[in-house]
Amino acid sequence: MSQKAVTGIDKNTGVKHYDLVIVGGGMVGISLALLLAQQQSDWTVLLLEAQAYDHSDKHNSHPSFDSRSTALSWSSRKIFQGAGLWSELEPHASAIKKIHVSDRGHMGLTRISADEAGVEALGYVIENRWIGAVLLDRLAASTVEMMAPERVAKIVPLKSAVRIHLENSDEPIQASLLVIADGANSQTAQKLGIYSDKQPYGQQGIIANIALQDAHDGVAYERFTDQGPMAMLPLPDFDGSPRCALVWTQPPERSAELMAATDKDFLKALQESFGYRMGMVKKVGERVAYPLALTTASEQVRRNIVVLGNAAHSLHPVAGQGFNLSLRDVATLADVLGKAKSTGTDFSSLETLEGYQQKQLADQQNTLMFSDNLPKLFAQPSSVVALGRNSGLVMMDLLPSLRSRFAKFGMGMANKEAGHGQ
Ligand SMILES: Cc1cc2nc3c(=O)[nH]c(=O)nc-3n(C[C@H](O)[C@H](O)[C@H](O)COP(=O)(O)OP(=O)(O)OC[C@H]3O[C@@H](n4cnc5c(N)ncnc54)[C@H](O)[C@@H]3O)c2cc1C
C-alpha cells in the first residue's frame, strides 16, 4: 500500500488543509480522486463518503456500486486506460459489437456495428459492483485519504479556500477545492445555495440481470415500446449461462406491477414486450426500480467549488450516457487542474474552474439534449411522429454516414473538442 500524500496545516488556524476534498465516493468521486493520484502523486486529496463500503454485501446495496450495470463508451475505456485501470476492468466487461435499435409495432430498425465504425467495440458493459471493486482496490493503494461513513455538516467559504465542518468530528478541515459529487439532489450543494432543477419523466427504470437461452454475440438491443424504452445489454456469462443487463422503462403503475410479479410472470411480460431477438429469456436476477428524472444543478463552478457527476447533471438512462459524460467531465477537470498546478496557477480560482466548464459545455449540452429527446421522441403516439421516427430509423439503416454519427455519439466521440473521444 502506498503512502498517503502529506496533508498541510494552515499556519494561521492550525486546521488540516487539503488540495481537494471530494464529497461523495461514488463512481464519479472516486474516478476523479484516482485520475488525480495517477497524474501527480503530490495532490493531497480527501474523499468523504456517506455510506461505508461493505465488501461482503451480497445485495449490492451501496448507492453507486449497486446491482446496476453500466454501458461504458469507447471514450470511457480510453480514460480508464489512461489511468491504468482498464486492464483490471476489462476481464469483467462484455464488448458491444453491434447495437440494434427498433420500435415495437413499427417497421423501423437500425443496426450499428463496431466494424463499420472502425473500432474494436462500440462500448463495454460492466456490472457496477465490479467497477466498485476495481476502483476501491486502487483507491486503497493510492495516495488518497478516505473517510467513510462521513458527511459535511457545514461549509464556510474563506478568502481562498473553504472550511468544512464534519458530522462525525469536532475538528474542521480546509480545502483549496471542494468537489461536490454526492449524487442527484446533492445535500452538500444545497448547503451552499446550489439547487437542482428536477424534471421527472413520470417513468421508472427497472433493472435486472437476465439469463438467456442463447449466446448474445455482443449485440446490445435498444427497443422503443409504447410504455417506454428498454435496453438489453450484453454481460459476461455467469455459471456457463449467457446473460444480459435489462433496463426497462415503464410508467409507475406498470412498474409496480412488474416489480411485484413472480419471476415467471415477469419473464413472460419481458418476452412479450421484447420479442425473440435475443432468443428465450430463462431467468431473472434481483429487480430494482429507479424513478427517472432529468436533474441539473443551478451552478457547476464557483471559486474553490466544483459540482460533478449526478450532482451536476443526472440523465435518463436510455442512451447510457450519464456516467460516460461525467467521466469526460472528470478527465477534463483533472487535466485543467493538473496544468494549472504545474504552471503555478491557482487551480481553484474562478477563472481556472470556468475554463473547465467552458471546455465541457458543448459536450454536456449535446449529451443532455440527446438523452432527453430520445425517450420523448419515442413516447409520441402520433402517427406522424411515428412515421418520422421510423423513416429516421430506416434512413439510418440505409445511410452509413448517419449511422456512423449515431455510433460516434454513443461512443462519446460526438464532441471532439472534449479531446477524449479520439
Ligand atoms: C437504471 C440506470 C442505468 C444507468 N445506466 C448507465 C449506463 O449504462 N451508462 C452510463 O454512462 N450511465 C448510466 N447510468 C447513470 C449512472 O449510474 C450515473 O451517472 C452515475 O451513477 C453517477 O455517479 P455519481 O458518483 O455522480 O453519483 P452516485 O452514483 O449517486 O454516487 C454518489 C455517492 O455520494 C454518496 N453520498 C450521498 N450523499 C452524501 C453526502 N451528504 N456526503 C457524502 N457522500 C454522500 C453516496 O453514498 C454515493 O456513494 C444509469 C443510471 C440508472 C439509474
The ligand as a MOL file (V3000), in Angstrom:
LIG
                    3D

  0  0  0     0  0            999 V3000
M  V30 BEGIN CTAB
M  V30 COUNTS 53 58 0 0 0
M  V30 BEGIN ATOM
M  V30 1 C -31.0770 2.4390 -14.2310 0
M  V30 2 C -29.8520 3.2350 -14.5660 0
M  V30 3 C -28.9810 2.7710 -15.5490 0
M  V30 4 C -27.8630 3.5200 -15.9010 0
M  V30 5 N -27.0430 3.0720 -16.9030 0
M  V30 6 C -25.9940 3.8180 -17.2960 0
M  V30 7 C -25.1550 3.3850 -18.3630 0
M  V30 8 O -25.3520 2.3160 -18.9390 0
M  V30 9 N -24.1140 4.1890 -18.7440 0
M  V30 10 C -23.8720 5.3730 -18.1340 0
M  V30 11 O -22.9400 6.0730 -18.5270 0
M  V30 12 N -24.6350 5.8010 -17.1000 0
M  V30 13 C -25.6830 5.0550 -16.6660 0
M  V30 14 N -26.4530 5.4790 -15.6190 0
M  V30 15 C -26.0760 6.7140 -14.9010 0
M  V30 16 C -25.0190 6.4500 -13.8290 0
M  V30 17 O -25.4600 5.4510 -12.9650 0
M  V30 18 C -24.7370 7.7400 -13.0560 0
M  V30 19 O -24.3030 8.6980 -13.9850 0
M  V30 20 C -23.6460 7.5370 -12.0020 0
M  V30 21 O -24.0720 6.6550 -11.0220 0
M  V30 22 C -23.3290 8.8660 -11.3320 0
M  V30 23 O -22.3560 8.6550 -10.3470 0
M  V30 24 P -22.1300 9.6990 -9.1710 0
M  V30 25 O -20.9010 9.2100 -8.4710 0
M  V30 26 O -22.1730 11.0810 -9.6700 0
M  V30 27 O -23.4160 9.5750 -8.2430 0
M  V30 28 P -23.8980 8.3640 -7.3590 0
M  V30 29 O -23.6840 7.0930 -8.0610 0
M  V30 30 O -25.2710 8.7090 -6.9050 0
M  V30 31 O -22.9160 8.4040 -6.0850 0
M  V30 32 C -22.9950 9.4260 -5.1220 0
M  V30 33 C -22.2030 8.9950 -3.9070 0
M  V30 34 O -22.2810 10.0310 -2.9180 0
M  V30 35 C -22.6030 9.4690 -1.6580 0
M  V30 36 N -23.3170 10.4980 -0.8780 0
M  V30 37 C -24.6110 10.8680 -0.9670 0
M  V30 38 N -24.8650 11.8880 -0.1040 0
M  V30 39 C -23.6980 12.1540 0.5250 0
M  V30 40 C -23.2980 13.1190 1.4940 0
M  V30 41 N -24.1600 14.0030 2.0040 0
M  V30 42 N -21.9990 13.1200 1.9200 0
M  V30 43 C -21.0870 12.2310 1.4030 0
M  V30 44 N -21.4220 11.3070 0.4660 0
M  V30 45 C -22.7000 11.2840 0.0230 0
M  V30 46 C -23.4580 8.2520 -1.9730 0
M  V30 47 O -23.4240 7.3160 -0.9050 0
M  V30 48 C -22.7630 7.7360 -3.2410 0
M  V30 49 O -21.6890 6.8840 -2.9360 0
M  V30 50 C -27.5820 4.7560 -15.2360 0
M  V30 51 C -28.4540 5.2010 -14.2400 0
M  V30 52 C -29.5790 4.4580 -13.9020 0
M  V30 53 C -30.4910 4.9770 -12.8300 0
M  V30 END ATOM
M  V30 BEGIN BOND
M  V30 1 1 1 2
M  V30 2 1 2 3
M  V30 3 2 2 52
M  V30 4 2 3 4
M  V30 5 1 4 5
M  V30 6 1 4 50
M  V30 7 2 5 6
M  V30 8 1 6 7
M  V30 9 1 6 13
M  V30 10 2 7 8
M  V30 11 1 7 9
M  V30 12 1 9 10
M  V30 13 2 10 11
M  V30 14 1 10 12
M  V30 15 2 12 13
M  V30 16 1 13 14
M  V30 17 1 14 15
M  V30 18 1 14 50
M  V30 19 1 15 16
M  V30 20 1 16 17
M  V30 21 1 16 18
M  V30 22 1 18 19
M  V30 23 1 18 20
M  V30 24 1 20 21
M  V30 25 1 20 22
M  V30 26 1 22 23
M  V30 27 1 23 24
M  V30 28 2 24 25
M  V30 29 1 24 26
M  V30 30 1 24 27
M  V30 31 1 27 28
M  V30 32 2 28 29
M  V30 33 1 28 30
M  V30 34 1 28 31
M  V30 35 1 31 32
M  V30 36 1 32 33
M  V30 37 1 33 34
M  V30 38 1 33 48
M  V30 39 1 34 35
M  V30 40 1 35 36
M  V30 41 1 35 46
M  V30 42 1 36 37
M  V30 43 1 36 45
M  V30 44 2 37 38
M  V30 45 1 38 39
M  V30 46 1 39 40
M  V30 47 2 39 45
M  V30 48 1 40 41
M  V30 49 2 40 42
M  V30 50 1 42 43
M  V30 51 2 43 44
M  V30 52 1 44 45
M  V30 53 1 46 47
M  V30 54 1 46 48
M  V30 55 1 48 49
M  V30 56 2 50 51
M  V30 57 1 51 52
M  V30 58 1 52 53
M  V30 END BOND
M  V30 END CTAB
M  END
